[in-house]
């Protein structure tokens, strides 16, 4: 587990000065979770004044006082901006006095250059706003957190504390959950498709010991398929604490290869999601290390893509197939490994 602690003393001073010009204030935390490589570091302007200089991806501010009861303009510019005239996008917000907010920058600047969201949710650069945020837990014996699905190219997921309970159910991109309270212990967190908890997309070791009475924003970050998203950062799970510390949770196993158990036979699983648009996961299991080929065919039997051809160790292996350049319809995928061969059908719906 990695910690990123950013001290925003100049920012806090600026906001205190800015907020003092207004009779009413709100509490606000800002998190940068926009995975677009062009927005890896940004400058943030508040009412035309530089607020955050070179605000980096996967970092956060602590909760601070912000002007409330009047409209404010938040502008986002590149890291080398010289004034508010360089902003790429602007947002107008009115914060309610004495309310507490989390604002999360998310999405991509040019959605047409990235893989679309499989559930049809807009992926344009935006601010996700959560009101009634908490700086301390209501139940001080627990850790309380909200969860954000911030991965533009990922489908609906569940977040499950292994052997404990489903913490967040059926959350899709852009959605922020209600607060969940759990004892401050060590957990293994599994991320699964929303309607298939037997398929684990990723598992993470989450150490909440020492955070009793605290709060966090847990956010899924990056891209499920970086190669289809301009080489952006890969999928990961993070938490922003109220003081601005960002924790990176360590994966228990890789997303792409599950090797904890040696299987007894061959298996080609049904793709998920299915139907899909345009990305789906194809998984297979082999009992021994050997050469494997996965190919995609159209309904006429013509090969449209070789998804994988190479050597793999025994175990489960996952691949993500992007059909962004293919037309809607039925497709088939075939796995060959030694004398084993299997074919399954999948449906692409635009």
Phi and psi in degrees as GROMACS dihedral restraints (atoms count N, CA, C in turn):
[ dihedral_restraints ]
;  ai    aj    ak    al  type     phi  dphi    fc
    3     4     5     6     1  -109.9    20    10
    4     5     6     7     1   145.0    20    10
    6     7     8     9     1  -115.9    20    10
    7     8     9    10     1   139.3    20    10
    9    10    11    12     1  -123.8    20    10
   10    11    12    13     1   108.4    20    10
   12    13    14    15     1  -109.5    20    10
   13    14    15    16     1   115.8    20    10
   15    16    17    18     1  -110.6    20    10
   16    17    18    19     1   124.1    20    10
   18    19    20    21     1   -95.1    20    10
   19    20    21    22     1   113.8    20    10
   21    22    23    24     1  -103.9    20    10
   22    23    24    25     1    49.6    20    10
   24    25    26    27     1   -58.8    20    10
   25    26    27    28     1   -47.6    20    10
   27    28    29    30     1   -60.8    20    10
   28    29    30    31     1   -36.7    20    10
   30    31    32    33     1   -65.1    20    10
   31    32    33    34     1   -46.0    20    10
   33    34    35    36     1   -61.2    20    10
   34    35    36    37     1   -43.5    20    10
   36    37    38    39     1   -61.5    20    10
   37    38    39    40     1   -42.8    20    10
   39    40    41    42     1   -63.4    20    10
   40    41    42    43     1   -43.4    20    10
   42    43    44    45     1   -67.6    20    10
   43    44    45    46     1   -36.5    20    10
   45    46    47    48     1   -62.6    20    10
   46    47    48    49     1   -41.6    20    10
   48    49    50    51     1   -66.1    20    10
   49    50    51    52     1   -44.4    20    10
   51    52    53    54     1   -63.9    20    10
   52    53    54    55     1   -46.2    20    10
   54    55    56    57     1   -65.4    20    10
   55    56    57    58     1   -31.9    20    10
   57    58    59    60     1   -65.9    20    10
   58    59    60    61     1   -19.0    20    10
   60    61    62    63     1   -77.0    20    10
   61    62    63    64     1    -9.9    20    10
   63    64    65    66     1  -116.1    20    10
   64    65    66    67     1   146.6    20    10
   66    67    68    69     1   -77.8    20    10
   67    68    69    70     1   -17.0    20    10
   69    70    71    72     1  -127.6    20    10
   70    71    72    73     1   143.6    20    10
   72    73    74    75     1  -135.8    20    10
   73    74    75    76     1   163.2    20    10
   75    76    77    78     1  -130.2    20    10
   76    77    78    79     1   164.8    20    10
   78    79    80    81     1   -96.6    20    10
   79    80    81    82     1   140.4    20    10
   81    82    83    84     1  -146.8    20    10
   82    83    84    85     1   134.4    20    10
   84    85    86    87     1  -118.8    20    10
   85    86    87    88     1   138.6    20    10
   87    88    89    90     1  -116.7    20    10
   88    89    90    91     1   132.5    20    10
   90    91    92    93     1  -124.5    20    10
   91    92    93    94     1   133.6    20    10
   93    94    95    96     1   -98.0    20    10
   94    95    96    97     1   107.9    20    10
   96    97    98    99     1  -128.9    20    10
   97    98    99   100     1    26.3    20    10
   99   100   101   102     1   -86.4    20    10
  100   101   102   103     1   112.0    20    10
  102   103   104   105     1   -82.5    20    10
  103   104   105   106     1    -4.3    20    10
  105   106   107   108     1   -55.3    20    10
  106   107   108   109     1   122.0    20    10
  108   109   110   111     1   -55.3    20    10
  109   110   111   112     1   -29.0    20    10
  111   112   113   114     1   -70.1    20    10
  112   113   114   115     1   -16.1    20    10
  114   115   116   117     1  -112.4    20    10
  115   116   117   118     1    23.4    20    10
  117   118   119   120     1   -57.6    20    10
  118   119   120   121     1   -33.5    20    10
  120   121   122   123     1  -139.9    20    10
  121   122   123   124     1   130.8    20    10
  123   124   125   126     1  -134.2    20    10
  124   125   126   127     1   160.3    20    10
  126   127   128   129     1  -104.7    20    10
  127   128   129   130     1   135.9    20    10
  129   130   131   132     1  -112.8    20    10
  130   131   132   133     1   129.2    20    10
  132   133   134   135     1  -111.7    20    10
  133   134   135   136     1   138.8    20    10
  135   136   137   138     1  -116.9    20    10
  136   137   138   139     1   114.9    20    10
  138   139   140   141     1    51.3    20    10
  139   140   141   142     1    40.2    20    10
  141   142   143   144     1    86.3    20    10
  142   143   144   145     1    -3.0    20    10
  144   145   146   147     1  -108.9    20    10
  145   146   147   148     1   135.1    20    10
  147   148   149   150     1   -61.5    20    10
  148   149   150   151     1   122.7    20    10
  150   151   152   153     1  -104.9    20    10
  151   152   153   154     1   -50.1    20    10
  153   154   155   156     1  -125.1    20    10
  154   155   156   157     1   120.7    20    10
  156   157   158   159     1  -100.6    20    10
  157   158   159   160     1   125.1    20    10
  159   160   161   162     1    53.9    20    10
  160   161   162   163     1    53.3    20    10
  162   163   164   165     1   -75.5    20    10
  163   164   165   166     1   113.4    20    10
  165   166   167   168     1   -90.0    20    10
  166   167   168   169     1   151.8    20    10
  168   169   170   171     1   -55.7    20    10
  169   170   171   172     1   136.8    20    10
  171   172   173   174     1    65.7    20    10
  172   173   174   175     1    34.5    20    10
  174   175   176   177     1  -124.4    20    10
  175   176   177   178     1   168.9    20    10
  177   178   179   180     1  -147.2    20    10
  178   179   180   181     1   156.7    20    10
  180   181   182   183     1   -92.3    20    10
  181   182   183   184     1   161.6    20    10
  183   184   185   186     1   -73.6    20    10
  184   185   186   187     1   173.6    20    10
  186   187   188   189     1   -69.4    20    10
  187   188   189   190     1   133.4    20    10
  189   190   191   192     1  -137.1    20    10
  190   191   192   193     1   168.1    20    10
  192   193   194   195     1   -80.2    20    10
  193   194   195   196     1   134.7    20    10
  195   196   197   198     1  -131.8    20    10
  196   197   198   199     1   152.4    20    10
  198   199   200   201     1   -59.2    20    10
  199   200   201   202     1   138.4    20    10
  201   202   203   204     1  -133.9    20    10
  202   203   204   205     1   162.6    20    10
  204   205   206   207     1    79.1    20    10
  205   206   207   208     1     3.0    20    10
  207   208   209   210     1  -146.9    20    10
  208   209   210   211     1   152.4    20    10
  210   211   212   213     1   -69.5    20    10
  211   212   213   214     1   135.0    20    10
  213   214   215   216     1  -121.0    20    10
  214   215   216   217     1   151.9    20    10
  216   217   218   219     1  -109.4    20    10
  217   218   219   220     1   123.6    20    10
  219   220   221   222     1  -109.6    20    10
  220   221   222   223     1   119.3    20    10
  222   223   224   225     1  -112.7    20    10
  223   224   225   226     1   142.7    20    10
  225   226   227   228     1  -117.6    20    10
  226   227   228   229     1   125.6    20    10
  228   229   230   231     1  -128.3    20    10
  229   230   231   232     1   168.6    20    10
  231   232   233   234     1   -66.2    20    10
  232   233   234   235     1   168.0    20    10
  234   235   236   237     1   -69.0    20    10
  235   236   237   238     1   -15.8    20    10
  237   238   239   240     1  -107.7    20    10
  238   239   240   241     1    26.5    20    10
  240   241   242   243     1   -67.5    20    10
  241   242   243   244     1   153.2    20    10
  243   244   245   246     1  -112.2    20    10
  244   245   246   247     1   -18.7    20    10
  246   247   248   249     1  -162.4    20    10
  247   248   249   250     1   174.7    20    10
  249   250   251   252     1   -64.7    20    10
  250   251   252   253     1   -16.8    20    10
  252   253   254   255     1   -69.3    20    10
  253   254   255   256     1   -12.7    20    10
  255   256   257   258     1   -89.3    20    10
  256   257   258   259     1     0.9    20    10
  258   259   260   261     1   -64.0    20    10
  259   260   261   262     1   143.3    20    10
  261   262   263   264     1   -92.4    20    10
  262   263   264   265     1   -37.3    20    10
  264   265   266   267     1  -139.3    20    10
  265   266   267   268     1   151.1    20    10
  267   268   269   270     1  -133.4    20    10
  268   269   270   271     1   145.5    20    10
  270   271   272   273     1  -130.0    20    10
  271   272   273   274     1   137.4    20    10
  273   274   275   276     1  -107.1    20    10
  274   275   276   277     1   124.3    20    10
  276   277   278   279     1  -128.8    20    10
  277   278   279   280     1   149.4    20    10
  279   280   281   282     1  -127.6    20    10
  280   281   282   283     1   111.0    20    10
  282   283   284   285     1   -87.0    20    10
  283   284   285   286     1   142.2    20    10
  285   286   287   288     1   -79.5    20    10
  286   287   288   289     1   131.4    20    10
  288   289   290   291     1   -55.4    20    10
  289   290   291   292     1   139.1    20    10
  291   292   293   294     1    67.0    20    10
  292   293   294   295     1     9.8    20    10
  294   295   296   297     1   -89.8    20    10
  295   296   297   298     1   162.2    20    10
  297   298   299   300     1  -121.4    20    10
  298   299   300   301     1   131.4    20    10
  300   301   302   303     1  -129.8    20    10
  301   302   303   304     1   153.2    20    10
  303   304   305   306     1  -118.7    20    10
  304   305   306   307     1   130.0    20    10
  306   307   308   309     1  -116.8    20    10
  307   308   309   310     1   122.5    20    10
  309   310   311   312     1  -117.3    20    10
  310   311   312   313     1   117.0    20    10
  312   313   314   315     1   -75.5    20    10
  313   314   315   316     1   127.8    20    10
  315   316   317   318     1  -150.3    20    10
  316   317   318   319     1   163.5    20    10
  318   319   320   321     1    97.3    20    10
  319   320   321   322     1  -171.5    20    10
  321   322   323   324     1  -126.3    20    10
  322   323   324   325     1   151.8    20    10
  324   325   326   327     1   -72.8    20    10
  325   326   327   328     1   -35.1    20    10
  327   328   329   330     1  -128.6    20    10
  328   329   330   331     1    86.6    20    10
  330   331   332   333     1   -55.4    20    10
  331   332   333   334     1   -29.3    20    10
  333   334   335   336     1   -65.5    20    10
  334   335   336   337     1   -15.8    20    10
  336   337   338   339     1   -96.7    20    10
  337   338   339   340     1     6.3    20    10
  339   340   341   342     1  -130.4    20    10
  340   341   342   343     1   162.4    20    10
  342   343   344   345     1   -63.5    20    10
  343   344   345   346     1   136.3    20    10
  345   346   347   348     1   -72.7    20    10
  346   347   348   349     1   163.6    20    10
  348   349   350   351     1   -74.2    20    10
  349   350   351   352     1   132.0    20    10
  351   352   353   354     1   -64.3    20    10
  352   353   354   355     1   -17.5    20    10
  354   355   356   357     1  -100.0    20    10
  355   356   357   358     1     8.2    20    10
  357   358   359   360     1    78.2    20    10
  358   359   360   361     1    13.7    20    10
  360   361   362   363     1   -78.3    20    10
  361   362   363   364     1   138.6    20    10
  363   364   365   366     1   -60.5    20    10
  364   365   366   367     1   137.3    20    10
  366   367   368   369     1  -111.8    20    10
  367   368   369   370     1    10.4    20    10
  369   370   371   372     1   -61.8    20    10
  370   371   372   373     1   153.1    20    10
  372   373   374   375     1   -58.3    20    10
  373   374   375   376     1   130.4    20    10
  375   376   377   378     1  -156.9    20    10
  376   377   378   379     1   178.9    20    10
  378   379   380   381     1  -114.0    20    10
  379   380   381   382     1   123.2    20    10
  381   382   383   384     1   -91.1    20    10
  382   383   384   385     1   123.2    20    10
  384   385   386   387     1  -110.3    20    10
  385   386   387   388     1   128.9    20    10
  387   388   389   390     1  -117.9    20    10
  388   389   390   391     1   117.1    20    10
  390   391   392   393     1   -89.9    20    10
  391   392   393   394     1   173.6    20    10
  393   394   395   396     1    55.8    20    10
  394   395   396   397     1    35.1    20    10
  396   397   398   399     1   -70.8    20    10
  397   398   399   400     1   161.7    20    10
  399   400   401   402     1  -123.5    20    10
  400   401   402   403     1   136.5    20    10
  402   403   404   405     1   -94.8    20    10
  403   404   405   406     1   -25.0    20    10
  405   406   407   408     1  -133.8    20    10
  406   407   408   409     1   155.9    20    10
  408   409   410   411     1   -73.0    20    10
  409   410   411   412     1   143.5    20    10
  411   412   413   414     1   -67.4    20    10
  412   413   414   415     1   -39.5    20    10
  414   415   416   417     1  -101.7    20    10
  415   416   417   418     1   102.8    20    10
  417   418   419   420     1   -71.5    20    10
  418   419   420   421     1    -2.4    20    10
  420   421   422   423     1   -86.2    20    10
  421   422   423   424     1   -10.9    20    10
  423   424   425   426     1  -112.3    20    10
  424   425   426   427     1   173.4    20    10
  426   427   428   429     1  -105.7    20    10
  427   428   429   430     1   131.8    20    10
  429   430   431   432     1  -116.8    20    10
  430   431   432   433     1   134.3    20    10
  432   433   434   435     1  -143.7    20    10
  433   434   435   436     1   155.6    20    10
  435   436   437   438     1  -109.5    20    10
  436   437   438   439     1   154.9    20    10
  438   439   440   441     1  -120.0    20    10
  439   440   441   442     1   135.4    20    10
  441   442   443   444     1  -114.3    20    10
  442   443   444   445     1   130.1    20    10
  444   445   446   447     1   -87.5    20    10
  445   446   447   448     1   102.6    20    10
  447   448   449   450     1  -114.9    20    10
  448   449   450   451     1    20.5    20    10
  450   451   452   453     1  -102.5    20    10
  451   452   453   454     1   108.6    20    10
  453   454   455   456     1   -60.7    20    10
  454   455   456   457     1   -33.7    20    10
  456   457   458   459     1  -101.9    20    10
  457   458   459   460     1    17.3    20    10
  459   460   461   462     1  -106.5    20    10
  460   461   462   463     1   145.9    20    10
  462   463   464   465     1   -80.1    20    10
  463   464   465   466     1  -173.5    20    10
  465   466   467   468     1   -60.0    20    10
  466   467   468   469     1   136.5    20    10
  468   469   470   471     1  -134.3    20    10
  469   470   471   472     1   163.0    20    10
  471   472   473   474     1  -112.3    20    10
  472   473   474   475     1   149.2    20    10
  474   475   476   477     1  -116.7    20    10
  475   476   477   478     1   119.0    20    10
  477   478   479   480     1  -123.3    20    10
  478   479   480   481     1   130.3    20    10
  480   481   482   483     1   -83.6    20    10
  481   482   483   484     1   111.0    20    10
  483   484   485   486     1   -56.3    20    10
  484   485   486   487     1   125.8    20    10
  486   487   488   489     1    75.9    20    10
  487   488   489   490     1     4.5    20    10
  489   490   491   492     1  -117.8    20    10
  490   491   492   493     1   -70.6    20    10
  492   493   494   495     1  -171.8    20    10
  493   494   495   496     1   163.2    20    10
  495   496   497   498     1   -77.7    20    10
  496   497   498   499     1   117.8    20    10
  498   499   500   501     1   -83.7    20    10
  499   500   501   502     1   -43.3    20    10
  501   502   503   504     1  -133.7    20    10
  502   503   504   505     1   126.1    20    10
  504   505   506   507     1  -113.1    20    10
  505   506   507   508     1   129.0    20    10
  507   508   509   510     1    53.0    20    10
  508   509   510   511     1    58.1    20    10
  510   511   512   513     1  -101.7    20    10
  511   512   513   514     1   130.5    20    10
  513   514   515   516     1  -108.2    20    10
  514   515   516   517     1   168.3    20    10
  516   517   518   519     1   -51.1    20    10
  517   518   519   520     1   136.1    20    10
  519   520   521   522     1    89.8    20    10
  520   521   522   523     1   -12.3    20    10
  522   523   524   525     1   -88.8    20    10
  523   524   525   526     1   140.8    20    10
  525   526   527   528     1  -116.0    20    10
  526   527   528   529     1   129.8    20    10
  528   529   530   531     1   -77.2    20    10
  529   530   531   532     1   171.3    20    10
  531   532   533   534     1   -74.9    20    10
  532   533   534   535     1   171.7    20    10
  534   535   536   537     1   -70.3    20    10
  535   536   537   538     1   140.6    20    10
  537   538   539   540     1  -121.6    20    10
  538   539   540   541     1   132.5    20    10
  540   541   542   543     1  -110.0    20    10
  541   542   543   544     1   132.0    20    10
  543   544   545   546     1  -138.2    20    10
  544   545   546   547     1   154.1    20    10
  546   547   548   549     1   -61.7    20    10
  547   548   549   550     1   149.4    20    10
  549   550   551   552     1   -77.6    20    10
  550   551   552   553     1    76.4    20    10
  552   553   554   555     1  -123.9    20    10
  553   554   555   556     1  -176.5    20    10
  555   556   557   558     1   -91.5    20    10
  556   557   558   559     1   131.8    20    10
  558   559   560   561     1  -130.1    20    10
  559   560   561   562     1   152.6    20    10
  561   562   563   564     1  -103.0    20    10
  562   563   564   565     1   119.0    20    10
  564   565   566   567     1  -103.7    20    10
  565   566   567   568     1   124.5    20    10
  567   568   569   570     1  -104.8    20    10
  568   569   570   571     1   135.6    20    10
  570   571   572   573     1  -107.3    20    10
  571   572   573   574     1   122.9    20    10
  573   574   575   576     1  -129.1    20    10
  574   575   576   577     1   160.0    20    10
  576   577   578   579     1   -57.3    20    10
  577   578   579   580     1   149.7    20    10
  579   580   581   582     1   -58.9    20    10
  580   581   582   583     1   -31.8    20    10
  582   583   584   585     1  -113.7    20    10
  583   584   585   586     1    19.3    20    10
  585   586   587   588     1  -152.1    20    10
  586   587   588   589     1    82.1    20    10
  588   589   590   591     1   -74.6    20    10
  589   590   591   592     1    -4.1    20    10
  591   592   593   594     1   -83.0    20    10
  592   593   594   595     1   -16.4    20    10
  594   595   596   597     1  -101.3    20    10
  595   596   597   598     1   115.6    20    10
  597   598   599   600     1   -96.8    20    10
  598   599   600   601     1   118.9    20    10
  600   601   602   603     1   -76.8    20    10
  601   602   603   604     1   -38.8    20    10
  603   604   605   606     1  -164.2    20    10
  604   605   606   607     1   149.8    20    10
  606   607   608   609     1  -127.4    20    10
  607   608   609   610     1   140.9    20    10
  609   610   611   612     1  -136.2    20    10
  610   611   612   613     1   142.2    20    10
  612   613   614   615     1   -86.7    20    10
  613   614   615   616     1   118.0    20    10
  615   616   617   618     1  -118.4    20    10
  616   617   618   619     1   110.0    20    10
  618   619   620   621     1  -100.5    20    10
  619   620   621   622     1   106.3    20    10
  621   622   623   624     1  -102.2    20    10
  622   623   624   625     1     4.8    20    10
  624   625   626   627     1   -64.6    20    10
  625   626   627   628     1   140.5    20    10
  627   628   629   630     1    88.7    20    10
  628   629   630   631     1    -4.1    20    10
  630   631   632   633     1  -108.2    20    10
  631   632   633   634     1    17.0    20    10
  633   634   635   636     1   -55.6    20    10
  634   635   636   637     1   132.5    20    10
  636   637   638   639     1    83.2    20    10
  637   638   639   640     1    -3.9    20    10
  639   640   641   642     1   -96.8    20    10
  640   641   642   643     1   176.7    20    10
  642   643   644   645     1  -131.1    20    10
  643   644   645   646     1   164.7    20    10
  645   646   647   648     1  -155.5    20    10
  646   647   648   649     1   157.7    20    10
  648   649   650   651     1  -109.9    20    10
  649   650   651   652     1   109.5    20    10
  651   652   653   654     1   -89.9    20    10
  652   653   654   655     1   124.0    20    10
  654   655   656   657     1  -132.1    20    10
  655   656   657   658     1   130.5    20    10
  657   658   659   660     1   -76.5    20    10
  658   659   660   661     1   136.4    20    10
  660   661   662   663     1  -139.9    20    10
  661   662   663   664     1   156.1    20    10
  663   664   665   666     1    88.5    20    10
  664   665   666   667     1  -156.6    20    10
  666   667   668   669     1  -123.2    20    10
  667   668   669   670     1   140.8    20    10
  669   670   671   672     1   -68.1    20    10
  670   671   672   673     1   -33.8    20    10
  672   673   674   675     1  -129.9    20    10
  673   674   675   676     1    80.9    20    10
  675   676   677   678     1   -56.3    20    10
  676   677   678   679     1   -36.7    20    10
  678   679   680   681     1   -64.4    20    10
  679   680   681   682     1   -21.9    20    10
  681   682   683   684     1   -95.7    20    10
  682   683   684   685     1     6.9    20    10
  684   685   686   687     1  -136.1    20    10
  685   686   687   688     1    49.8    20    10
  687   688   689   690     1    56.3    20    10
  688   689   690   691     1    30.2    20    10
  690   691   692   693     1    69.1    20    10
  691   692   693   694     1    27.5    20    10
  693   694   695   696     1   -66.8    20    10
  694   695   696   697     1   173.3    20    10
  696   697   698   699     1   -63.2    20    10
  697   698   699   700     1   143.1    20    10
  699   700   701   702     1   -74.7    20    10
  700   701   702   703     1   167.3    20    10
  702   703   704   705     1   -53.2    20    10
  703   704   705   706     1   139.0    20    10
  705   706   707   708     1  -157.8    20    10
  706   707   708   709     1   165.8    20    10
  708   709   710   711     1  -120.0    20    10
  709   710   711   712     1   128.9    20    10
  711   712   713   714     1  -134.4    20    10
  712   713   714   715     1   164.5    20    10
  714   715   716   717     1  -140.4    20    10
  715   716   717   718     1   132.6    20    10
  717   718   719   720     1  -102.8    20    10
  718   719   720   721     1   123.0    20    10
  720   721   722   723     1   -86.5    20    10
  721   722   723   724     1   168.3    20    10
  723   724   725   726     1   -64.6    20    10
  724   725   726   727     1   -24.6    20    10
  726   727   728   729     1   -88.8    20    10
  727   728   729   730     1     5.5    20    10
  729   730   731   732     1    95.4    20    10
  730   731   732   733     1    -5.4    20    10
  732   733   734   735     1   -67.4    20    10
  733   734   735   736     1   134.5    20    10
  735   736   737   738     1  -112.9    20    10
  736   737   738   739     1   126.1    20    10
  738   739   740   741     1  -104.5    20    10
  739   740   741   742     1   130.5    20    10
  741   742   743   744     1  -100.4    20    10
  742   743   744   745     1   118.5    20    10
  744   745   746   747     1   -80.4    20    10
  745   746   747   748     1   138.4    20    10
  747   748   749   750     1   -82.8    20    10
  748   749   750   751     1   133.4    20    10
  750   751   752   753     1   -68.0    20    10
  751   752   753   754     1   140.1    20    10
  753   754   755   756     1   -76.6    20    10
  754   755   756   757     1   -44.0    20    10
  756   757   758   759     1  -136.6    20    10
  757   758   759   760     1   161.2    20    10
  759   760   761   762     1   -66.4    20    10
  760   761   762   763     1   151.4    20    10
  762   763   764   765     1   -64.9    20    10
  763   764   765   766     1   -31.3    20    10
  765   766   767   768     1   -93.8    20    10
  766   767   768   769     1   -18.7    20    10
  768   769   770   771     1  -139.9    20    10
  769   770   771   772     1   120.0    20    10
  771   772   773   774     1  -104.8    20    10
  772   773   774   775     1   115.0    20    10
  774   775   776   777     1  -126.3    20    10
  775   776   777   778     1    16.4    20    10
  777   778   779   780     1   -69.0    20    10
  778   779   780   781     1   -31.1    20    10
  780   781   782   783     1  -125.2    20    10
  781   782   783   784     1   143.1    20    10
  783   784   785   786     1   -86.2    20    10
  784   785   786   787     1   117.2    20    10
  786   787   788   789     1   -73.5    20    10
  787   788   789   790     1   160.7    20    10
  789   790   791   792     1   -97.2    20    10
  790   791   792   793     1    -9.3    20    10
  792   793   794   795     1  -157.6    20    10
  793   794   795   796     1  -175.9    20    10
  795   796   797   798     1   -91.2    20    10
  796   797   798   799     1   149.3    20    10
  798   799   800   801     1  -157.2    20    10
  799   800   801   802     1   133.4    20    10
  801   802   803   804     1  -113.5    20    10
  802   803   804   805     1   116.1    20    10
  804   805   806   807     1   -84.3    20    10
  805   806   807   808     1   159.2    20    10
  807   808   809   810     1   -67.5    20    10
  808   809   810   811     1   137.5    20    10
  810   811   812   813     1   -63.0    20    10
  811   812   813   814     1   155.2    20    10
  813   814   815   816     1  -140.3    20    10
  814   815   816   817     1   136.4    20    10
  816   817   818   819     1   -74.5    20    10
  817   818   819   820     1   162.0    20    10
  819   820   821   822     1  -151.6    20    10
  820   821   822   823     1   115.8    20    10
  822   823   824   825     1   -62.7    20    10
  823   824   825   826     1   164.5    20    10
  825   826   827   828     1  -140.2    20    10
  826   827   828   829     1   163.1    20    10
  828   829   830   831     1  -163.8    20    10
  829   830   831   832     1   110.9    20    10
  831   832   833   834     1  -105.0    20    10
  832   833   834   835     1     5.7    20    10
  834   835   836   837     1  -113.8    20    10
  835   836   837   838     1   136.8    20    10
  837   838   839   840     1  -142.4    20    10
  838   839   840   841     1   156.1    20    10
  840   841   842   843     1  -101.1    20    10
  841   842   843   844     1   133.7    20    10
  843   844   845   846     1  -118.1    20    10
  844   845   846   847     1   123.7    20    10
  846   847   848   849     1  -120.0    20    10
  847   848   849   850     1   146.9    20    10
  849   850   851   852     1  -144.8    20    10
  850   851   852   853     1   160.5    20    10
  852   853   854   855     1  -127.0    20    10
  853   854   855   856     1   135.6    20    10
  855   856   857   858     1  -129.0    20    10
  856   857   858   859     1   142.3    20    10
  858   859   860   861     1   -85.3    20    10
  859   860   861   862     1   -15.7    20    10
  861   862   863   864     1  -138.2    20    10
  862   863   864   865     1   158.8    20    10
  864   865   866   867     1   -70.1    20    10
  865   866   867   868     1   129.5    20    10
  867   868   869   870     1  -169.4    20    10
  868   869   870   871     1   177.1    20    10
  870   871   872   873     1   -76.3    20    10
  871   872   873   874     1   135.9    20    10
  873   874   875   876     1  -132.9    20    10
  874   875   876   877     1   141.8    20    10
  876   877   878   879     1  -128.8    20    10
  877   878   879   880     1   130.9    20    10
  879   880   881   882     1  -122.0    20    10
  880   881   882   883     1   120.3    20    10
  882   883   884   885     1  -125.6    20    10
  883   884   885   886     1   151.1    20    10
  885   886   887   888     1  -111.0    20    10
  886   887   888   889     1   135.8    20    10
  888   889   890   891     1  -128.2    20    10
  889   890   891   892     1   151.2    20    10
  891   892   893   894     1   -86.3    20    10
  892   893   894   895     1  -178.6    20    10
  894   895   896   897     1   -68.1    20    10
  895   896   897   898     1   -18.0    20    10
  897   898   899   900     1   -86.9    20    10
  898   899   900   901     1    -3.4    20    10
  900   901   902   903     1    89.0    20    10
  901   902   903   904     1     8.1    20    10
  903   904   905   906     1   -84.9    20    10
  904   905   906   907     1   134.2    20    10
  906   907   908   909     1   -69.3    20    10
  907   908   909   910     1   130.1    20    10
  909   910   911   912     1  -109.0    20    10
  910   911   912   913     1   -20.9    20    10
  912   913   914   915     1  -167.4    20    10
  913   914   915   916     1   143.2    20    10
  915   916   917   918     1   -95.7    20    10
  916   917   918   919     1   106.6    20    10
  918   919   920   921     1   -71.6    20    10
  919   920   921   922     1   -40.0    20    10
  921   922   923   924     1  -155.0    20    10
  922   923   924   925     1   141.1    20    10
  924   925   926   927     1  -149.3    20    10
  925   926   927   928     1   109.1    20    10
  927   928   929   930     1   171.5    20    10
  928   929   930   931     1  -169.4    20    10
  930   931   932   933     1   -92.6    20    10
  931   932   933   934     1   135.9    20    10
  933   934   935   936     1  -135.0    20    10
  934   935   936   937     1   144.7    20    10
  936   937   938   939     1   -75.6    20    10
  937   938   939   940     1   166.3    20    10
  939   940   941   942     1   -60.6    20    10
  940   941   942   943     1   143.0    20    10
  942   943   944   945     1   133.3    20    10
  943   944   945   946     1  -171.2    20    10
  945   946   947   948     1   -93.2    20    10
  946   947   948   949     1   139.7    20    10
  948   949   950   951     1  -134.6    20    10
  949   950   951   952     1   138.2    20    10
  951   952   953   954     1  -119.2    20    10
  952   953   954   955     1   138.0    20    10
  954   955   956   957     1  -131.2    20    10
  955   956   957   958     1   149.3    20    10
  957   958   959   960     1  -110.0    20    10
  958   959   960   961     1   123.1    20    10
  960   961   962   963     1  -102.1    20    10
  961   962   963   964     1   124.3    20    10
  963   964   965   966     1  -105.5    20    10
  964   965   966   967     1   121.1    20    10
  966   967   968   969     1  -106.8    20    10
  967   968   969   970     1    32.2    20    10
  969   970   971   972     1   -63.4    20    10
  970   971   972   973     1   -20.5    20    10
  972   973   974   975     1  -104.3    20    10
  973   974   975   976     1    10.9    20    10
  975   976   977   978     1  -109.7    20    10
  976   977   978   979     1   155.7    20    10
  978   979   980   981     1   -81.8    20    10
  979   980   981   982     1   158.9    20    10
  981   982   983   984     1   -58.4    20    10
  982   983   984   985     1   149.1    20    10
  984   985   986   987     1   147.8    20    10
  985   986   987   988     1  -172.3    20    10
  987   988   989   990     1   -88.9    20    10
  988   989   990   991     1   135.9    20    10
  990   991   992   993     1  -132.9    20    10
  991   992   993   994     1   161.1    20    10
  993   994   995   996     1  -125.2    20    10
  994   995   996   997     1   145.1    20    10
  996   997   998   999     1  -125.2    20    10
  997   998   999  1000     1   137.8    20    10
  999  1000  1001  1002     1  -123.0    20    10
 1000  1001  1002  1003     1   135.6    20    10
 1002  1003  1004  1005     1  -113.5    20    10
 1003  1004  1005  1006     1   133.3    20    10
 1005  1006  1007  1008     1  -128.6    20    10
 1006  1007  1008  1009     1   129.0    20    10
 1008  1009  1010  1011     1  -148.1    20    10
 1009  1010  1011  1012     1   109.5    20    10
 1011  1012  1013  1014     1    61.1    20    10
 1012  1013  1014  1015     1  -127.2    20    10
 1014  1015  1016  1017     1   -88.8    20    10
 1015  1016  1017  1018     1    -0.6    20    10
 1017  1018  1019  1020     1   -88.6    20    10
 1018  1019  1020  1021     1   137.4    20    10
 1020  1021  1022  1023     1  -145.6    20    10
 1021  1022  1023  1024     1   137.6    20    10
 1023  1024  1025  1026     1  -149.6    20    10
 1024  1025  1026  1027     1   144.7    20    10
 1026  1027  1028  1029     1  -131.1    20    10
 1027  1028  1029  1030     1   139.4    20    10
 1029  1030  1031  1032     1  -134.3    20    10
 1030  1031  1032  1033     1   157.2    20    10
 1032  1033  1034  1035     1  -101.5    20    10
 1033  1034  1035  1036     1   144.4    20    10
 1035  1036  1037  1038     1  -139.3    20    10
 1036  1037  1038  1039     1   159.0    20    10
 1038  1039  1040  1041     1  -122.7    20    10
 1039  1040  1041  1042     1   122.7    20    10
 1041  1042  1043  1044     1   -97.3    20    10
 1042  1043  1044  1045     1   123.3    20    10
 1044  1045  1046  1047     1  -123.4    20    10
 1045  1046  1047  1048     1   120.1    20    10
